Amino acid sequence: MDTLLATLPYLADWSLIVAAVIGTAWGILGGALPGISPSITMALLLPFTYVMDPASAIVMLASTYVGAEYGGSVPAILINTPGTNSAAATVVDGYEMNKQGKAGLALGISLYSGFIGSMVGLVLLMALSGPLASVALSFTPPAYFALGVLGLSVIATLAGDSMVKGLIAALFGLMIATVGTDPVSGANRFTFGNADLLGGIEPVLVMVGLFALSELLSQAALTREDQDRARSRPRIEFPDRKLARRLVKPQAIGSAVGAFEGVMPGAGGTIASFMAYNEARRWSSHKEEFGHGSPEGIAAPETANNTVAETAIVPLLSFGIPGSNSTAILLGGFLIHGLQPGPMLFQRSADVIHSLYAGLFMSIIAMVILGILILPVCVWMVNRPRAYLNAFILALVMSGVYTIHEGLTDIGILLIAGAVGFLMRVLRFPFLPTVLGLVLGYLIESNLRRALVLSGDDYSILVGDWISVTLLGVAALFIGGSVLKRLADALRTRRRAHAST
């Protein structure tokens, strides 16, 4: 309550309001451009904060983070392209709703859920910074390895009709994650002498290729009649009372997962969105709709990754530990203005902390207002003739990918990923296990290797503390439950087949 009362006066500071609105607008734009991650969007804005006062500068950078996490859902729903890594889970049902002529409703659910998740994250940031951050410090390399395994356990649910194809797709993603520099020895792996691959392959390149470019190739293979689709009304639609009640459960799941994952350095919104999607499907009364345009399949991941946008700041403020690229940029903003995040920051610069809280609230309100204003224009654009729209999407994807490193290697990776994605579509391999394997590959490998170095190659260290044991146990339950469900469904189908003959 004291924190809330101390924050209230800053809500009337016009310099903070302007900074929050500009940062949010820039973040939405950056998140909506394929290939431009939240960290890149923040880094581009960082030089302009040099001449600003510390509070306004920090608010602008943090608001950019909030806006970018929401903005990634816009291309995910409209053009089947996740604008950010954490929007990959939104693609599945968001684009399906778009194809059904419900783009306005899908965008409304995304904005509504993003607002819920952001408000929950802000409350947790203000009220529970100390207790939540202490959990983050308890994580050791074995615990992070177990966290990655828990994330991979979702594959059993995302595999689609064939578990074998899902596992092959996940293995493919894990293989891509090994390209680059060895996390322990520093040796080059699978770079083929190309210096551009030393840092590994950006997940967003693979995701844009798999989802967007393969979709364009598929569209090119269709006849004019096959390309006909339902047209969405050019306005945003928020869920009605009945649908809003249905979305309460997935939004609660997304908030809980986002709160937990946000304070774990290295976890982030991507893992949170996939975990939330998986759990929302598990506990849904409409499981059959997932993958075919389920509103819950949008609400859960969008609530999760927007919750992460606030809770990820907890370890940065409390201990000076940036848990992601985006919070590392935010740390740079603090240091530029002579501020050192940590316990003493709350005593020496309490005004900056309270300004940040107020600025984040303003950015959430700005996100809703800007979303309502710009999303109808976005829906109008996707209703244009397919040939013109495809050309625009291709140009947008290519330019967005090129700006990451301004090199042709990224374009080559994009084209290869698009060709592989088209082949996966033809052979009916799921995309999400590949994305999940790619995102979690480095987290799993690096922490497994570090744990073994610490223990002298003693694998018992992986079950040496209660956190890793708990996470591995939950992962085993998830996998076991999914396998048993598949076996039960197969047995039920076989019995029906026998009964009909």
Secondary structure, DSSP 8 states (H G I E B T S, - for coil): -HHHHHHGGGGG-HHHHHHHHHHHHHHHHHHHSTT--HHHHHHHHGGGGTTS-HHHHHHHHHHHHHHHHHHTHHHHHHSS--SSGGGHHHHHHHHHHHHTT-HHHHHHHHHHHHHHHHHHHHHHHHH-HHHHHHHHHT--HHHHHHHHHHHHTTHHHHTTT-HHHHHHHHHHHHHHHT-EE-TTT--EES-TT-GGGTT---HHHHHHIIIIIHHHHHHHTS-TTTT------SS-----HHHHHHHHHHHHHHHHHHHHHHTSTTTHHHHHHHHHHHHHHHH-S-GGGTTS--THHHHHHHHHHHHHHHHTTHHHHHH----SHHHHHHHHHHHHTT---STTHHHH-HHHHHHHHHHHHHHHHHHHHHHHHHHHHHHHHHTS-HHHHHHHHHHHHHHHHHHHHSSHHHHHHHHHHHHHHHHHHHHT--SHHHHHHHHHHHHHHHHHHHHHHHHTS-GGGGGSSHHHHHHHHHHHHHHHHHHHHHHHHHHHHHHHHHHH-
